[in-house]
Structures are given as structure tokens and as C-alpha cells.
Amino acid sequence: MAARLAGKVALVTGAGGGLGRAFCRALAAEGAAVVASDRDLAAAEATAAACGGLAVALDVTGEAAWIAALDQVMDRFGRLDVLVNNAGIVILKSIEDTTIEEWRLTLGVNLDGVFLGCKHAIPRMKATGGSIVNVSSVSGLVGGHNLAAYNASKGGVRLLTKSVALHCARAGYGIRCNSVHPSFVNTPMVDGMLAGARDPARARQRLAEQTPIGRIAETDDITPLVVYLASDESRFVTGAEMVVDGGLTAG
């Protein structure tokens, strides 16, 4: 049986660790040529080495950086079939406690980065069609008292995804765009969130208790969905919000 992503070229942002590294490995395992991008080039190189891919430096908040990274992909492979907009940050603060600098930083990475990725990837994907996967969050569906900027950014990713999907469909580009909404995943980002808690172990336990399945997610719980959206199996899926949260938002 042929690999599900054989012949496809996939760019993943925030690929230096956590979900981004897991996405790269899963896409490569299904036959994709993977481009691991991160503002930390050394971390991207480590991911690329683990999956036989190409590493590129990319600060997703910079338009020139996006253009340069995508030019590298086209020069090397001549095509781009899959874009996974994964790079993100989280700041645990309420609306009263969030500074304007923290607000702009969060939206810059989490929302501007997705906007720029979609804007500049689409012209390079038109010839072959393809799939854009935007990593949002359950925090793009439900609010949190201490996630003001994160909620805003991930909610923006959700609706931006639908706009991109409709635009590409109406233009006949053959490019699909969907959002993925994980709950808490066992990654360095969540570790960083919990490190500031009075009792990190108890805070981790509380996250697990909030999830009907009774645990926080592992990266392998999320990667199969991204592989599916990257593959031709999802050829009739666009503008969808794919929730993978252990039942957290079901109640």
C-alpha cells in the first residue's frame, strides 16, 4: 500500500518541539517531504534530522520571513502541498492583567502568523492544490477567565480558516483549509503554563479532571487528524473545525 502522503511537500511552523515536531514526524512517516520551520533554527534542524526533512528559519510574525521561507521550499521542491500553521504561544492573564505588549505579541504569533502563512502559501499551492491546516484550540471555541489574548487569537484562527476555505473554493484553487482544536496536550507549552502554578502537579491533575476522558492529550492523539487533513482522504473537507479534546467541550 502506498504511503498516504507520498509525493507531497509539507511545511510545518513551530516545528522545533512539541506538537510541531510530532506533526513533522507523522507527516514524514506517511511519505511527505517535510519542511520543519521555527524561529529557533537549531531546534528546526533537530526536527528535520529526526524525519529526514529540510529545516528553515521562520519567525511567523514577519512577512518577509514568510516569503523567504516559502521561496526556499519552492526552490528545493518546486511545489507546496500542505501547510500546517502550528506556531503559537500562550500567556495566562485576564483582560485586566494583560498588557498591550502581551496582547500584540500573542495575536502576532497566533493570528498574524496564520494570516501571513495562508496569504503567501496560497499562490504557491494553486498549481497543484493542497491542504492548509490551522492549529487553533478549544480556547478558540470556549472562553477562559485567564486567557484573554489566547482566546482572542485562537477564535480568530477559527473564523479566518473558514474565510480562507470559502475564498479558495470559490476561486477554484483546489486548496482546502481546516482548523484543528486540541485541548491541553502534554507538550513543553503546557509544561510552561503549569510551571507558574503554586502546585504544578496538582494543576496538571486538575487539567486531566476537567476532561471527560480523564487525562490530558498526548501528541499522538492529535497527529492522526492532521495527517488525515493533509491527505487526499479529506478531499471533501474544507472550512471545518475539527475538535479533538477528550470531550471537554461536549458538555
PyRosetta script that sets phi, psi and omega in degrees:
from pyrosetta import init, pose_from_sequence

init()
pose = pose_from_sequence("MAARLAGKVALVTGAGGGLGRAFCRALAAEGAAVVASDRDLAAAEATAAACGGLAVALDVTGEAAWIAALDQVMDRFGRLDVLVNNAGIVILKSIEDTTIEEWRLTLGVNLDGVFLGCKHAIPRMKATGGSIVNVSSVSGLVGGHNLAAYNASKGGVRLLTKSVALHCARAGYGIRCNSVHPSFVNTPMVDGMLAGARDPARARQRLAEQTPIGRIAETDDITPLVVYLASDESRFVTGAEMVVDGGLTAG")
pose.set_psi(1, 132.8)
pose.set_omega(1, -179.8)
pose.set_phi(2, -69.0)
pose.set_psi(2, 148.3)
pose.set_omega(2, 176.0)
pose.set_phi(3, -61.9)
pose.set_psi(3, 144.7)
pose.set_omega(3, -172.7)
pose.set_phi(4, -66.2)
pose.set_psi(4, -25.3)
pose.set_omega(4, -176.7)
pose.set_phi(5, -118.5)
pose.set_psi(5, 21.8)
pose.set_omega(5, -179.3)
pose.set_phi(6, -57.9)
pose.set_psi(6, 132.5)
pose.set_omega(6, 178.4)
pose.set_phi(7, 86.0)
pose.set_psi(7, -5.4)
pose.set_omega(7, -178.1)
pose.set_phi(8, -95.1)
pose.set_psi(8, 148.6)
pose.set_omega(8, 175.7)
pose.set_phi(9, -111.7)
pose.set_psi(9, 127.0)
pose.set_omega(9, -174.9)
pose.set_phi(10, -125.3)
pose.set_psi(10, 130.3)
pose.set_omega(10, 174.5)
pose.set_phi(11, -107.0)
pose.set_psi(11, 129.2)
pose.set_omega(11, 179.3)
pose.set_phi(12, -120.1)
pose.set_psi(12, 128.1)
pose.set_omega(12, 175.9)
pose.set_phi(13, -92.5)
pose.set_psi(13, 159.3)
pose.set_omega(13, -177.3)
pose.set_phi(14, 59.7)
pose.set_psi(14, 38.5)
pose.set_omega(14, -171.5)
pose.set_phi(15, -88.8)
pose.set_psi(15, 4.5)
pose.set_omega(15, -176.8)
pose.set_phi(16, -71.9)
pose.set_psi(16, -11.6)
pose.set_omega(16, -179.8)
pose.set_phi(17, -179.1)
pose.set_psi(17, -176.3)
pose.set_omega(17, 174.8)
pose.set_phi(18, 56.2)
pose.set_psi(18, -138.1)
pose.set_omega(18, -178.9)
pose.set_phi(19, -61.5)
pose.set_psi(19, -37.7)
pose.set_omega(19, -178.8)
pose.set_phi(20, -59.6)
pose.set_psi(20, -45.6)
pose.set_omega(20, 177.9)
pose.set_phi(21, -64.9)
pose.set_psi(21, -39.8)
pose.set_omega(21, 179.0)
pose.set_phi(22, -64.2)
pose.set_psi(22, -40.1)
pose.set_omega(22, 177.5)
pose.set_phi(23, -61.9)
pose.set_psi(23, -44.2)
pose.set_omega(23, -179.7)
pose.set_phi(24, -59.1)
pose.set_psi(24, -46.5)
pose.set_omega(24, -179.0)
pose.set_phi(25, -63.5)
pose.set_psi(25, -41.6)
pose.set_omega(25, -178.2)
pose.set_phi(26, -68.2)
pose.set_psi(26, -40.4)
pose.set_omega(26, 179.0)
pose.set_phi(27, -66.6)
pose.set_psi(27, -42.3)
pose.set_omega(27, 178.7)
pose.set_phi(28, -64.6)
pose.set_psi(28, -37.8)
pose.set_omega(28, 179.7)
pose.set_phi(29, -62.1)
pose.set_psi(29, -24.9)
pose.set_omega(29, 179.0)
pose.set_phi(30, -98.1)
pose.set_psi(30, 14.1)
pose.set_omega(30, 170.7)
pose.set_phi(31, 101.0)
pose.set_psi(31, -1.7)
pose.set_omega(31, -179.3)
pose.set_phi(32, -75.6)
pose.set_psi(32, 147.5)
pose.set_omega(32, 166.0)
pose.set_phi(33, -82.7)
pose.set_psi(33, 118.1)
pose.set_omega(33, -169.7)
pose.set_phi(34, -104.0)
pose.set_psi(34, 135.0)
pose.set_omega(34, 171.9)
pose.set_phi(35, -110.3)
pose.set_psi(35, 113.3)
pose.set_omega(35, 180.0)
pose.set_phi(36, -93.8)
pose.set_psi(36, 118.2)
pose.set_omega(36, -178.8)
pose.set_phi(37, -118.8)
pose.set_psi(37, 145.3)
pose.set_omega(37, 179.1)
pose.set_phi(38, -165.1)
pose.set_psi(38, 153.2)
pose.set_omega(38, 175.6)
pose.set_phi(39, -68.3)
pose.set_psi(39, -23.6)
pose.set_omega(39, 173.6)
pose.set_phi(40, -92.5)
pose.set_psi(40, 96.5)
pose.set_omega(40, -174.1)
pose.set_phi(41, -61.9)
pose.set_psi(41, -36.7)
pose.set_omega(41, 179.7)
pose.set_phi(42, -61.5)
pose.set_psi(42, -40.6)
pose.set_omega(42, 178.5)
pose.set_phi(43, -66.8)
pose.set_psi(43, -40.0)
pose.set_omega(43, 176.9)
pose.set_phi(44, -63.2)
pose.set_psi(44, -39.0)
pose.set_omega(44, 179.1)
pose.set_phi(45, -64.5)
pose.set_psi(45, -37.6)
pose.set_omega(45, 177.7)
pose.set_phi(46, -64.1)
pose.set_psi(46, -40.7)
pose.set_omega(46, 177.0)
pose.set_phi(47, -65.6)
pose.set_psi(47, -45.6)
pose.set_omega(47, -179.7)
pose.set_phi(48, -60.3)
pose.set_psi(48, -39.1)
pose.set_omega(48, 178.6)
pose.set_phi(49, -64.4)
pose.set_psi(49, -33.2)
pose.set_omega(49, -178.1)
pose.set_phi(50, -74.7)
pose.set_psi(50, -21.1)
pose.set_omega(50, -177.2)
pose.set_phi(51, -126.2)
pose.set_psi(51, 13.5)
pose.set_omega(51, 176.7)
pose.set_phi(52, 67.4)
pose.set_psi(52, 31.2)
pose.set_omega(52, -175.5)
pose.set_phi(53, -109.9)
pose.set_psi(53, -168.7)
pose.set_omega(53, 178.7)
pose.set_phi(54, -105.0)
pose.set_psi(54, 139.3)
pose.set_omega(54, 177.2)
pose.set_phi(55, -106.5)
pose.set_psi(55, 136.9)
pose.set_omega(55, 173.9)
pose.set_phi(56, -134.9)
pose.set_psi(56, 145.7)
pose.set_omega(56, 175.4)
pose.set_phi(57, -79.5)
pose.set_psi(57, 133.2)
pose.set_omega(57, 180.0)
pose.set_phi(58, -154.9)
pose.set_psi(58, 113.6)
pose.set_omega(58, 166.9)
pose.set_phi(59, -92.1)
pose.set_psi(59, 108.9)
pose.set_omega(59, -170.3)
pose.set_phi(60, -66.2)
pose.set_psi(60, -12.3)
pose.set_omega(60, 179.9)
pose.set_phi(61, -81.8)
pose.set_psi(61, -8.3)
pose.set_omega(61, -175.6)
pose.set_phi(62, -107.2)
pose.set_psi(62, 124.5)
pose.set_omega(62, -178.8)
pose.set_phi(63, -65.1)
pose.set_psi(63, -42.5)
pose.set_omega(63, 179.2)
pose.set_phi(64, -63.2)
pose.set_psi(64, -35.6)
pose.set_omega(64, 179.1)
pose.set_phi(65, -65.7)
pose.set_psi(65, -39.2)
pose.set_omega(65, 177.2)
pose.set_phi(66, -62.7)
pose.set_psi(66, -47.0)
pose.set_omega(66, -178.5)
pose.set_phi(67, -61.0)
pose.set_psi(67, -43.5)
pose.set_omega(67, -179.6)
pose.set_phi(68, -64.3)
pose.set_psi(68, -42.6)
pose.set_omega(68, -179.2)
pose.set_phi(69, -65.4)
pose.set_psi(69, -43.3)
pose.set_omega(69, -179.7)
pose.set_phi(70, -69.1)
pose.set_psi(70, -33.5)
pose.set_omega(70, 174.8)
pose.set_phi(71, -63.2)
pose.set_psi(71, -37.8)
pose.set_omega(71, 176.7)
pose.set_phi(72, -61.8)
pose.set_psi(72, -42.9)
pose.set_omega(72, 179.8)
pose.set_phi(73, -62.3)
pose.set_psi(73, -46.0)
pose.set_omega(73, -177.8)
pose.set_phi(74, -68.0)
pose.set_psi(74, -37.1)
pose.set_omega(74, 178.1)
pose.set_phi(75, -64.9)
pose.set_psi(75, -37.3)
pose.set_omega(75, -176.9)
pose.set_phi(76, -80.5)
pose.set_psi(76, -43.8)
pose.set_omega(76, -171.5)
pose.set_phi(77, -113.2)
pose.set_psi(77, -21.5)
pose.set_omega(77, -179.7)
pose.set_phi(78, 78.4)
pose.set_psi(78, 6.3)
pose.set_omega(78, -178.9)
pose.set_phi(79, -164.4)
pose.set_psi(79, 162.8)
pose.set_omega(79, 171.6)
pose.set_phi(80, -141.9)
pose.set_psi(80, 122.1)
pose.set_omega(80, -176.5)
pose.set_phi(81, -107.8)
pose.set_psi(81, -29.1)
pose.set_omega(81, -174.1)
pose.set_phi(82, -137.3)
pose.set_psi(82, 132.5)
pose.set_omega(82, 171.6)
pose.set_phi(83, -123.9)
pose.set_psi(83, 124.6)
pose.set_omega(83, 175.3)
pose.set_phi(84, -112.2)
pose.set_psi(84, 104.1)
pose.set_omega(84, 178.0)
pose.set_phi(85, -82.5)
pose.set_psi(85, 93.2)
pose.set_omega(85, -172.6)
pose.set_phi(86, -110.5)
pose.set_psi(86, -25.1)
pose.set_omega(86, -174.2)
pose.set_phi(87, -55.6)
pose.set_psi(87, 135.0)
pose.set_omega(87, -179.7)
pose.set_phi(88, -165.8)
pose.set_psi(88, 159.7)
pose.set_omega(88, 175.2)
pose.set_phi(89, -135.1)
pose.set_psi(89, 162.0)
pose.set_omega(89, 176.6)
pose.set_phi(90, -137.8)
pose.set_psi(90, 137.1)
pose.set_omega(90, 174.7)
pose.set_phi(91, -123.5)
pose.set_psi(91, 121.6)
pose.set_omega(91, -178.2)
pose.set_phi(92, -85.6)
pose.set_psi(92, 92.0)
pose.set_omega(92, 178.3)
pose.set_phi(93, -152.3)
pose.set_psi(93, 146.9)
pose.set_omega(93, 175.6)
pose.set_phi(94, -76.6)
pose.set_psi(94, 173.5)
pose.set_omega(94, 179.5)
pose.set_phi(95, -60.4)
pose.set_psi(95, -36.0)
pose.set_omega(95, -179.7)
pose.set_phi(96, -71.9)
pose.set_psi(96, -30.6)
pose.set_omega(96, -175.3)
pose.set_phi(97, -91.2)
pose.set_psi(97, -17.3)
pose.set_omega(97, -176.8)
pose.set_phi(98, -75.3)
pose.set_psi(98, 127.5)
pose.set_omega(98, 176.7)
pose.set_phi(99, -82.3)
pose.set_psi(99, 161.6)
pose.set_omega(99, 178.5)
pose.set_phi(100, -64.3)
pose.set_psi(100, -32.4)
pose.set_omega(100, 178.0)
pose.set_phi(101, -66.8)
pose.set_psi(101, -41.4)
pose.set_omega(101, 177.5)
pose.set_phi(102, -66.7)
pose.set_psi(102, -38.7)
pose.set_omega(102, 177.0)
pose.set_phi(103, -60.1)
pose.set_psi(103, -50.5)
pose.set_omega(103, -177.2)
pose.set_phi(104, -66.8)
pose.set_psi(104, -36.7)
pose.set_omega(104, 178.0)
pose.set_phi(105, -63.9)
pose.set_psi(105, -45.8)
pose.set_omega(105, -178.5)
pose.set_phi(106, -64.0)
pose.set_psi(106, -47.8)
pose.set_omega(106, 179.2)
pose.set_phi(107, -68.2)
pose.set_psi(107, -31.3)
pose.set_omega(107, 178.6)
pose.set_phi(108, -62.2)
pose.set_psi(108, -47.1)
pose.set_omega(108, -179.8)
pose.set_phi(109, -75.2)
pose.set_psi(109, -51.4)
pose.set_omega(109, -169.6)
pose.set_phi(110, -77.9)
pose.set_psi(110, -30.8)
pose.set_omega(110, -176.0)
pose.set_phi(111, -114.0)
pose.set_psi(111, -50.1)
pose.set_omega(111, 177.5)
pose.set_phi(112, -59.3)
pose.set_psi(112, -38.6)
pose.set_omega(112, 180.0)
pose.set_phi(113, -61.5)
pose.set_psi(113, -39.1)
pose.set_omega(113, 178.2)
pose.set_phi(114, -70.1)
pose.set_psi(114, -42.7)
pose.set_omega(114, 176.9)
pose.set_phi(115, -56.2)
pose.set_psi(115, -49.6)
pose.set_omega(115, -177.1)
pose.set_phi(116, -66.2)
pose.set_psi(116, -39.4)
pose.set_omega(116, 178.9)
pose.set_phi(117, -61.8)
pose.set_psi(117, -48.1)
pose.set_omega(117, 179.1)
pose.set_phi(118, -63.1)
pose.set_psi(118, -47.6)
pose.set_omega(118, -176.4)
pose.set_phi(119, -56.2)
pose.set_psi(119, -44.4)
pose.set_omega(119, -173.4)
pose.set_phi(120, -94.2)
pose.set_psi(120, -17.3)
pose.set_omega(120, 175.7)
pose.set_phi(121, -79.3)
pose.set_psi(121, -36.2)
pose.set_omega(121, -175.2)
pose.set_phi(122, -55.1)
pose.set_psi(122, -48.6)
pose.set_omega(122, 179.9)
pose.set_phi(123, -60.5)
pose.set_psi(123, -27.7)
pose.set_omega(123, -178.7)
pose.set_phi(124, -86.3)
pose.set_psi(124, -11.1)
pose.set_omega(124, -179.7)
pose.set_phi(125, -102.6)
pose.set_psi(125, -10.4)
pose.set_omega(125, -173.0)
pose.set_phi(126, -58.0)
pose.set_psi(126, -38.4)
pose.set_omega(126, -172.8)
pose.set_phi(127, -65.8)
pose.set_psi(127, -33.2)
pose.set_omega(127, -175.0)
pose.set_phi(128, -113.6)
pose.set_psi(128, -13.4)
pose.set_omega(128, -170.2)
pose.set_phi(129, 75.9)
pose.set_psi(129, -179.7)
pose.set_omega(129, 179.7)
pose.set_phi(130, 161.7)
pose.set_psi(130, -162.9)
pose.set_omega(130, -173.9)
pose.set_phi(131, -137.8)
pose.set_psi(131, 129.7)
pose.set_omega(131, 172.1)
pose.set_phi(132, -108.8)
pose.set_psi(132, 127.2)
pose.set_omega(132, 178.5)
pose.set_phi(133, -116.9)
pose.set_psi(133, 115.2)
pose.set_omega(133, 179.6)
pose.set_phi(134, -101.5)
pose.set_psi(134, 120.7)
pose.set_omega(134, -178.8)
pose.set_phi(135, -84.9)
pose.set_psi(135, 106.2)
pose.set_omega(135, 175.0)
pose.set_phi(136, -96.5)
pose.set_psi(136, -130.8)
pose.set_omega(136, -176.2)
pose.set_phi(137, -173.8)
pose.set_psi(137, 163.0)
pose.set_omega(137, 168.7)
pose.set_phi(138, -61.4)
pose.set_psi(138, -22.1)
pose.set_omega(138, 176.8)
pose.set_phi(139, -73.2)
pose.set_psi(139, -4.9)
pose.set_omega(139, 169.4)
pose.set_phi(140, -91.1)
pose.set_psi(140, -1.8)
pose.set_omega(140, -180.0)
pose.set_phi(141, -116.3)
pose.set_psi(141, -35.8)
pose.set_omega(141, 179.9)
pose.set_phi(142, -130.7)
pose.set_psi(142, 153.1)
pose.set_omega(142, -175.7)
pose.set_phi(143, -89.7)
pose.set_psi(143, 162.1)
pose.set_omega(143, 173.6)
pose.set_phi(144, -135.0)
pose.set_psi(144, 138.8)
pose.set_omega(144, -174.4)
pose.set_phi(145, -62.6)
pose.set_psi(145, -25.1)
pose.set_omega(145, -176.2)
pose.set_phi(146, -116.8)
pose.set_psi(146, 29.9)
pose.set_omega(146, -178.1)
pose.set_phi(147, -131.7)
pose.set_psi(147, 40.7)
pose.set_omega(147, -172.6)
pose.set_phi(148, -53.9)
pose.set_psi(148, -56.1)
pose.set_omega(148, -176.9)
pose.set_phi(149, -70.9)
pose.set_psi(149, -39.0)
pose.set_omega(149, -179.2)
pose.set_phi(150, -64.9)
pose.set_psi(150, -45.8)
pose.set_omega(150, 176.3)
pose.set_phi(151, -56.1)
pose.set_psi(151, -47.5)
pose.set_omega(151, -177.9)
pose.set_phi(152, -61.4)
pose.set_psi(152, -43.6)
pose.set_omega(152, -177.3)
pose.set_phi(153, -68.4)
pose.set_psi(153, -43.7)
pose.set_omega(153, -176.7)
pose.set_phi(154, -75.1)
pose.set_psi(154, -31.5)
pose.set_omega(154, 172.0)
pose.set_phi(155, -65.1)
pose.set_psi(155, -37.4)
pose.set_omega(155, 176.3)
pose.set_phi(156, -63.9)
pose.set_psi(156, -40.2)
pose.set_omega(156, 178.0)
pose.set_phi(157, -60.4)
pose.set_psi(157, -40.3)
pose.set_omega(157, -179.3)
pose.set_phi(158, -57.8)
pose.set_psi(158, -50.9)
pose.set_omega(158, -176.1)
pose.set_phi(159, -80.1)
pose.set_psi(159, -30.5)
pose.set_omega(159, 173.5)
pose.set_phi(160, -60.1)
pose.set_psi(160, -40.3)
pose.set_omega(160, 178.9)
pose.set_phi(161, -57.2)
pose.set_psi(161, -45.5)
pose.set_omega(161, -178.6)
pose.set_phi(162, -65.7)
pose.set_psi(162, -38.7)
pose.set_omega(162, 177.7)
pose.set_phi(163, -63.6)
pose.set_psi(163, -44.7)
pose.set_omega(163, 178.6)
pose.set_phi(164, -62.2)
pose.set_psi(164, -43.3)
pose.set_omega(164, -179.7)
pose.set_phi(165, -59.9)
pose.set_psi(165, -45.5)
pose.set_omega(165, -179.3)
pose.set_phi(166, -66.7)
pose.set_psi(166, -41.6)
pose.set_omega(166, 179.1)
pose.set_phi(167, -59.8)
pose.set_psi(167, -49.2)
pose.set_omega(167, -177.2)
pose.set_phi(168, -65.8)
pose.set_psi(168, -37.9)
pose.set_omega(168, 179.1)
pose.set_phi(169, -65.7)
pose.set_psi(169, -45.5)
pose.set_omega(169, -178.1)
pose.set_phi(170, -68.0)
pose.set_psi(170, -30.5)
pose.set_omega(170, 179.1)
pose.set_phi(171, -80.7)
pose.set_psi(171, -10.9)
pose.set_omega(171, 179.3)
pose.set_phi(172, 72.8)
pose.set_psi(172, 29.9)
pose.set_omega(172, -176.1)
pose.set_phi(173, -77.6)
pose.set_psi(173, -18.3)
pose.set_omega(173, -174.0)
pose.set_phi(174, 72.3)
pose.set_psi(174, 23.1)
pose.set_omega(174, 179.0)
pose.set_phi(175, -109.6)
pose.set_psi(175, 124.6)
pose.set_omega(175, 177.1)
pose.set_phi(176, -99.7)
pose.set_psi(176, 152.1)
pose.set_omega(176, 179.3)
pose.set_phi(177, -141.8)
pose.set_psi(177, 123.6)
pose.set_omega(177, -178.2)
pose.set_phi(178, -136.5)
pose.set_psi(178, 156.0)
pose.set_omega(178, 176.5)
pose.set_phi(179, -111.7)
pose.set_psi(179, 147.5)
pose.set_omega(179, 178.2)
pose.set_phi(180, -115.0)
pose.set_psi(180, 134.9)
pose.set_omega(180, -174.1)
pose.set_phi(181, -124.4)
pose.set_psi(181, 84.2)
pose.set_omega(181, 177.1)
pose.set_phi(182, -80.1)
pose.set_psi(182, 158.8)
pose.set_omega(182, 167.6)
pose.set_phi(183, -90.6)
pose.set_psi(183, -154.9)
pose.set_omega(183, -178.1)
pose.set_phi(184, -65.3)
pose.set_psi(184, 130.4)
pose.set_omega(184, -178.4)
pose.set_phi(185, -120.0)
pose.set_psi(185, 143.3)
pose.set_omega(185, -178.0)
pose.set_phi(186, -72.2)
pose.set_psi(186, 83.2)
pose.set_omega(186, -176.7)
pose.set_phi(187, -136.4)
pose.set_psi(187, 168.5)
pose.set_omega(187, 176.3)
pose.set_phi(188, -57.5)
pose.set_psi(188, -29.8)
pose.set_omega(188, 178.3)
pose.set_phi(189, -63.2)
pose.set_psi(189, -45.4)
pose.set_omega(189, 178.3)
pose.set_phi(190, -67.7)
pose.set_psi(190, -38.1)
pose.set_omega(190, 175.9)
pose.set_phi(191, -57.5)
pose.set_psi(191, -41.8)
pose.set_omega(191, 179.1)
pose.set_phi(192, -65.4)
pose.set_psi(192, -38.6)
pose.set_omega(192, 176.6)
pose.set_phi(193, -60.7)
pose.set_psi(193, -44.7)
pose.set_omega(193, -174.4)
pose.set_phi(194, -75.9)
pose.set_psi(194, -23.6)
pose.set_omega(194, -176.8)
pose.set_phi(195, -61.8)
pose.set_psi(195, -27.6)
pose.set_omega(195, -179.8)
pose.set_phi(196, -84.0)
pose.set_psi(196, -3.9)
pose.set_omega(196, -179.7)
pose.set_phi(197, -75.6)
pose.set_psi(197, 155.6)
pose.set_omega(197, 178.4)
pose.set_phi(198, -62.2)
pose.set_psi(198, -38.5)
pose.set_omega(198, 178.3)
pose.set_phi(199, -133.6)
pose.set_psi(199, 89.8)
pose.set_omega(199, -175.5)
pose.set_phi(200, -55.5)
pose.set_psi(200, -38.6)
pose.set_omega(200, -179.3)
pose.set_phi(201, -65.0)
pose.set_psi(201, -42.8)
pose.set_omega(201, 178.3)
pose.set_phi(202, -67.0)
pose.set_psi(202, -38.1)
pose.set_omega(202, 178.6)
pose.set_phi(203, -63.5)
pose.set_psi(203, -39.8)
pose.set_omega(203, 177.1)
pose.set_phi(204, -64.1)
pose.set_psi(204, -40.9)
pose.set_omega(204, 179.1)
pose.set_phi(205, -63.3)
pose.set_psi(205, -39.6)
pose.set_omega(205, 179.8)
pose.set_phi(206, -65.5)
pose.set_psi(206, -37.0)
pose.set_omega(206, 176.0)
pose.set_phi(207, -60.9)
pose.set_psi(207, -43.3)
pose.set_omega(207, 178.9)
pose.set_phi(208, -63.5)
pose.set_psi(208, -39.6)
pose.set_omega(208, -177.8)
pose.set_phi(209, -69.1)
pose.set_psi(209, -25.7)
pose.set_omega(209, 178.2)
pose.set_phi(210, -72.2)
pose.set_psi(210, -18.0)
pose.set_omega(210, -176.2)
pose.set_phi(211, -95.3)
pose.set_psi(211, 123.2)
pose.set_omega(211, -178.5)
pose.set_phi(212, -52.6)
pose.set_psi(212, -35.9)
pose.set_omega(212, 178.6)
pose.set_phi(213, -68.0)
pose.set_psi(213, -22.0)
pose.set_omega(213, 171.9)
pose.set_phi(214, 96.5)
pose.set_psi(214, 14.2)
pose.set_omega(214, 176.9)
pose.set_phi(215, -155.6)
pose.set_psi(215, 164.1)
pose.set_omega(215, 171.6)
pose.set_phi(216, -83.9)
pose.set_psi(216, 162.0)
pose.set_omega(216, -174.7)
pose.set_phi(217, -76.5)
pose.set_psi(217, 154.5)
pose.set_omega(217, 167.1)
pose.set_phi(218, -102.2)
pose.set_psi(218, 160.3)
pose.set_omega(218, -178.5)
pose.set_phi(219, -59.5)
pose.set_psi(219, -33.2)
pose.set_omega(219, -179.8)
pose.set_phi(220, -69.0)
pose.set_psi(220, -12.2)
pose.set_omega(220, 174.0)
pose.set_phi(221, -78.2)
pose.set_psi(221, -21.4)
pose.set_omega(221, -174.4)
pose.set_phi(222, -102.4)
pose.set_psi(222, -35.7)
pose.set_omega(222, -172.3)
pose.set_phi(223, -60.3)
pose.set_psi(223, -36.9)
pose.set_omega(223, -179.6)
pose.set_phi(224, -60.8)
pose.set_psi(224, -32.1)
pose.set_omega(224, 179.6)
pose.set_phi(225, -68.2)
pose.set_psi(225, -40.4)
pose.set_omega(225, 179.1)
pose.set_phi(226, -67.4)
pose.set_psi(226, -39.5)
pose.set_omega(226, 176.0)
pose.set_phi(227, -61.0)
pose.set_psi(227, -43.7)
pose.set_omega(227, 178.2)
pose.set_phi(228, -58.8)
pose.set_psi(228, -47.3)
pose.set_omega(228, -178.6)
pose.set_phi(229, -67.4)
pose.set_psi(229, -29.4)
pose.set_omega(229, 177.9)
pose.set_phi(230, -74.9)
pose.set_psi(230, -23.9)
pose.set_omega(230, -173.6)
pose.set_phi(231, -88.5)
pose.set_psi(231, 168.0)
pose.set_omega(231, 177.7)
pose.set_phi(232, -72.5)
pose.set_psi(232, -9.3)
pose.set_omega(232, 176.5)
pose.set_phi(233, -61.7)
pose.set_psi(233, -26.8)
pose.set_omega(233, -178.3)
pose.set_phi(234, -100.8)
pose.set_psi(234, 28.5)
pose.set_omega(234, -173.3)
pose.set_phi(235, -61.1)
pose.set_psi(235, -19.7)
pose.set_omega(235, 180.0)
pose.set_phi(236, -107.2)
pose.set_psi(236, 15.2)
pose.set_omega(236, -178.2)
pose.set_phi(237, -110.9)
pose.set_psi(237, 114.8)
pose.set_omega(237, 175.0)
pose.set_phi(238, -153.2)
pose.set_psi(238, 147.5)
pose.set_omega(238, -177.6)
pose.set_phi(239, 73.5)
pose.set_psi(239, 13.4)
pose.set_omega(239, -176.1)
pose.set_phi(240, -92.3)
pose.set_psi(240, 153.0)
pose.set_omega(240, 172.2)
pose.set_phi(241, -111.4)
pose.set_psi(241, 111.5)
pose.set_omega(241, -173.4)
pose.set_phi(242, -98.8)
pose.set_psi(242, 110.7)
pose.set_omega(242, -175.2)
pose.set_phi(243, -95.1)
pose.set_psi(243, 128.3)
pose.set_omega(243, 177.9)
pose.set_phi(244, -135.4)
pose.set_psi(244, 87.5)
pose.set_omega(244, -166.4)
pose.set_phi(245, -138.2)
pose.set_psi(245, 16.2)
pose.set_omega(245, 178.6)
pose.set_phi(246, 63.3)
pose.set_psi(246, 20.4)
pose.set_omega(246, 178.8)
pose.set_phi(247, 90.6)
pose.set_psi(247, 7.6)
pose.set_omega(247, -174.7)
pose.set_phi(248, -58.5)
pose.set_psi(248, -39.4)
pose.set_omega(248, -176.9)
pose.set_phi(249, -97.1)
pose.set_psi(249, 9.0)
pose.set_omega(249, -176.5)
pose.set_phi(250, -76.9)
pose.set_psi(250, -26.3)
pose.set_omega(250, -174.7)
pose.set_phi(251, -88.0)
pose.dump_pdb("model.pdb")
